[in-house]
Amino acid sequence: MKRYTPLYEARRYKGNNPDMSDRKMNKETYALRKEVMQYVYRAKKLLKKKGYDMPRVNVRITDVNTAEFIRKDEKVYPLGQARQSDIAIWIPASTISSGYSLHGIVFHEILHAVFGIAHKNSDPLMKPTVSPDEHHNPSKVDKLFINNIKMGDLVWKDI
């Protein structure tokens, strides 16, 4: 399978992510994962309509081990994280119950994990930081997602 790999900003770890610890699967964690998976399936369906086949995305529900990341003297609270090497996304349980758009966060992380698309301040969906009032319009998020894929010169057709 050919793989699209531009410069990639997300951190790469060998083994577990030190900033987040995976939750044990139980009824509560499964219910949270199910909420995330509905957006993974939505992304897969959108791509199918455009003639692309999305690979399996490993989804992990986590607890955040650090209260915040410090990036360029700015406190940044992690809403999700992705790793392209194993096509995985981590979504903290606190993100799911926050006021942030889970739709926008999951699509953002899929763009990192599956397509290797880096952060862009000019793109509302791929900005490195987001406010709680962004990405609540589902059709707009879907459109931004597809536009990011089109701009990425992908080679995912006919996998």
C-alpha beads as a LAMMPS data file, in Angstrom:
LAMMPS data file: protein, C-alpha beads

159 atoms
158 bonds

1 atom types
1 bond types

-500.0 500.0 xlo xhi
-500.0 500.0 ylo yhi
-500.0 500.0 zlo zhi

Masses

1 110.0

Atoms # bond

1 1 1 0.000 0.000 0.000
2 1 1 1.342 3.448 -0.884
3 1 1 1.501 5.910 1.950
4 1 1 1.306 9.698 1.902
5 1 1 3.905 11.036 4.354
6 1 1 4.603 14.789 4.328
7 1 1 6.316 16.569 7.194
8 1 1 4.526 15.373 10.275
9 1 1 4.216 17.468 13.402
10 1 1 2.646 15.028 15.851
11 1 1 5.017 13.404 18.315
12 1 1 6.143 9.861 17.630
13 1 1 6.565 7.482 20.526
14 1 1 7.815 3.967 20.800
15 1 1 5.367 2.123 22.982
16 1 1 2.812 3.994 25.040
17 1 1 2.220 7.705 24.936
18 1 1 3.757 9.198 28.125
19 1 1 1.295 12.113 28.246
20 1 1 -1.775 9.892 28.209
21 1 1 -2.538 6.507 29.701
22 1 1 -4.993 4.135 28.022
23 1 1 -8.087 3.301 30.016
24 1 1 -9.006 -0.306 30.687
25 1 1 -11.961 -1.412 28.588
26 1 1 -15.130 -1.585 30.666
27 1 1 -18.726 -0.444 30.124
28 1 1 -17.913 3.218 30.729
29 1 1 -14.823 3.254 28.482
30 1 1 -16.647 1.286 25.786
31 1 1 -19.483 3.842 25.796
32 1 1 -16.970 6.700 25.415
33 1 1 -15.154 4.872 22.608
34 1 1 -18.474 4.310 20.850
35 1 1 -19.036 8.085 20.785
36 1 1 -15.641 8.586 19.112
37 1 1 -16.157 5.700 16.697
38 1 1 -19.325 7.258 15.253
39 1 1 -17.109 10.033 13.844
40 1 1 -14.484 7.580 12.592
41 1 1 -17.254 5.765 10.691
42 1 1 -18.589 9.096 9.416
43 1 1 -15.123 9.975 8.047
44 1 1 -14.842 6.556 6.433
45 1 1 -18.260 6.996 4.782
46 1 1 -17.372 10.496 3.511
47 1 1 -14.168 9.183 1.969
48 1 1 -15.984 6.220 0.401
49 1 1 -18.328 8.688 -1.375
50 1 1 -15.247 10.434 -2.829
51 1 1 -13.712 7.161 -4.009
52 1 1 -11.167 6.689 -1.222
53 1 1 -10.797 3.769 1.163
54 1 1 -9.705 4.735 4.684
55 1 1 -7.618 2.213 6.632
56 1 1 -8.583 1.062 10.120
57 1 1 -7.979 3.721 12.774
58 1 1 -6.968 2.494 16.235
59 1 1 -8.936 4.499 18.795
60 1 1 -7.833 4.717 22.415
61 1 1 -9.707 6.416 25.232
62 1 1 -7.235 7.844 27.707
63 1 1 -6.692 9.741 30.891
64 1 1 -4.313 12.692 30.638
65 1 1 -1.226 12.220 32.830
66 1 1 -0.159 15.850 32.644
67 1 1 -2.546 18.667 33.393
68 1 1 -1.258 20.621 30.421
69 1 1 1.427 20.781 27.782
70 1 1 3.629 23.837 27.620
71 1 1 4.190 24.900 24.026
72 1 1 6.046 28.151 23.310
73 1 1 5.286 29.534 26.801
74 1 1 1.592 28.848 26.285
75 1 1 -0.518 26.353 28.232
76 1 1 -2.229 23.922 25.876
77 1 1 -4.700 21.366 27.166
78 1 1 -4.656 18.191 25.065
79 1 1 -7.989 17.363 23.420
80 1 1 -6.573 14.516 21.349
81 1 1 -3.403 13.134 19.881
82 1 1 -2.443 11.063 16.850
83 1 1 0.377 8.833 15.701
84 1 1 0.802 8.142 12.012
85 1 1 3.149 5.162 12.373
86 1 1 0.327 2.926 13.685
87 1 1 -2.670 4.970 12.493
88 1 1 -3.823 5.600 16.054
89 1 1 -5.670 8.383 17.820
90 1 1 -5.941 9.027 21.551
91 1 1 -8.942 10.927 22.863
92 1 1 -8.998 11.802 26.571
93 1 1 -12.240 10.960 28.370
94 1 1 -12.344 14.584 29.542
95 1 1 -12.529 15.750 25.895
96 1 1 -15.670 13.729 25.225
97 1 1 -17.565 15.383 28.054
98 1 1 -16.114 18.869 27.423
99 1 1 -17.863 21.599 25.480
100 1 1 -15.577 21.064 22.490
101 1 1 -16.848 19.573 19.236
102 1 1 -15.913 15.886 19.264
103 1 1 -16.664 15.789 15.532
104 1 1 -13.977 18.417 14.800
105 1 1 -11.431 16.884 17.180
106 1 1 -11.766 13.340 15.806
107 1 1 -11.593 14.537 12.179
108 1 1 -8.505 16.648 13.050
109 1 1 -6.765 13.618 14.591
110 1 1 -7.735 11.374 11.652
111 1 1 -6.114 13.875 9.278
112 1 1 -2.894 13.519 11.310
113 1 1 -2.987 9.745 11.822
114 1 1 -4.174 8.568 8.419
115 1 1 -3.052 11.284 6.030
116 1 1 -0.081 12.856 7.839
117 1 1 -1.472 16.362 7.446
118 1 1 0.336 18.861 9.668
119 1 1 -1.069 21.787 11.635
120 1 1 -1.922 24.907 9.622
121 1 1 -2.983 28.137 11.321
122 1 1 -4.784 29.186 8.121
123 1 1 -7.099 26.157 8.230
124 1 1 -9.893 26.157 10.839
125 1 1 -9.880 22.351 11.181
126 1 1 -6.096 21.884 11.344
127 1 1 -5.158 24.718 13.714
128 1 1 -2.993 23.466 16.604
129 1 1 -5.387 25.003 19.157
130 1 1 -9.156 25.346 19.130
131 1 1 -11.796 27.149 21.183
132 1 1 -14.953 25.482 22.544
133 1 1 -17.251 27.373 20.165
134 1 1 -15.558 26.104 16.969
135 1 1 -16.562 23.165 14.738
136 1 1 -20.169 22.737 15.852
137 1 1 -21.564 22.812 12.301
138 1 1 -21.348 19.179 11.043
139 1 1 -21.591 19.986 7.328
140 1 1 -18.833 22.610 7.638
141 1 1 -16.543 20.140 9.459
142 1 1 -17.209 17.504 6.782
143 1 1 -16.371 20.015 4.044
144 1 1 -13.132 21.109 5.776
145 1 1 -12.155 17.447 6.181
146 1 1 -12.626 16.684 2.480
147 1 1 -10.852 19.917 1.462
148 1 1 -7.804 18.944 3.554
149 1 1 -7.657 15.586 1.822
150 1 1 -7.976 17.134 -1.644
151 1 1 -5.144 19.571 -0.870
152 1 1 -2.915 16.729 0.292
153 1 1 -2.370 15.195 -3.196
154 1 1 -3.284 11.783 -1.848
155 1 1 -2.368 8.437 -3.334
156 1 1 -5.011 6.469 -1.418
157 1 1 -7.242 5.633 -4.418
158 1 1 -7.480 1.964 -5.358
159 1 1 -5.825 0.631 -2.209

Bonds

1 1 1 2
2 1 2 3
3 1 3 4
4 1 4 5
5 1 5 6
6 1 6 7
7 1 7 8
8 1 8 9
9 1 9 10
10 1 10 11
11 1 11 12
12 1 12 13
13 1 13 14
14 1 14 15
15 1 15 16
16 1 16 17
17 1 17 18
18 1 18 19
19 1 19 20
20 1 20 21
21 1 21 22
22 1 22 23
23 1 23 24
24 1 24 25
25 1 25 26
26 1 26 27
27 1 27 28
28 1 28 29
29 1 29 30
30 1 30 31
31 1 31 32
32 1 32 33
33 1 33 34
34 1 34 35
35 1 35 36
36 1 36 37
37 1 37 38
38 1 38 39
39 1 39 40
40 1 40 41
41 1 41 42
42 1 42 43
43 1 43 44
44 1 44 45
45 1 45 46
46 1 46 47
47 1 47 48
48 1 48 49
49 1 49 50
50 1 50 51
51 1 51 52
52 1 52 53
53 1 53 54
54 1 54 55
55 1 55 56
56 1 56 57
57 1 57 58
58 1 58 59
59 1 59 60
60 1 60 61
61 1 61 62
62 1 62 63
63 1 63 64
64 1 64 65
65 1 65 66
66 1 66 67
67 1 67 68
68 1 68 69
69 1 69 70
70 1 70 71
71 1 71 72
72 1 72 73
73 1 73 74
74 1 74 75
75 1 75 76
76 1 76 77
77 1 77 78
78 1 78 79
79 1 79 80
80 1 80 81
81 1 81 82
82 1 82 83
83 1 83 84
84 1 84 85
85 1 85 86
86 1 86 87
87 1 87 88
88 1 88 89
89 1 89 90
90 1 90 91
91 1 91 92
92 1 92 93
93 1 93 94
94 1 94 95
95 1 95 96
96 1 96 97
97 1 97 98
98 1 98 99
99 1 99 100
100 1 100 101
101 1 101 102
102 1 102 103
103 1 103 104
104 1 104 105
105 1 105 106
106 1 106 107
107 1 107 108
108 1 108 109
109 1 109 110
110 1 110 111
111 1 111 112
112 1 112 113
113 1 113 114
114 1 114 115
115 1 115 116
116 1 116 117
117 1 117 118
118 1 118 119
119 1 119 120
120 1 120 121
121 1 121 122
122 1 122 123
123 1 123 124
124 1 124 125
125 1 125 126
126 1 126 127
127 1 127 128
128 1 128 129
129 1 129 130
130 1 130 131
131 1 131 132
132 1 132 133
133 1 133 134
134 1 134 135
135 1 135 136
136 1 136 137
137 1 137 138
138 1 138 139
139 1 139 140
140 1 140 141
141 1 141 142
142 1 142 143
143 1 143 144
144 1 144 145
145 1 145 146
146 1 146 147
147 1 147 148
148 1 148 149
149 1 149 150
150 1 150 151
151 1 151 152
152 1 152 153
153 1 153 154
154 1 154 155
155 1 155 156
156 1 156 157
157 1 157 158
158 1 158 159
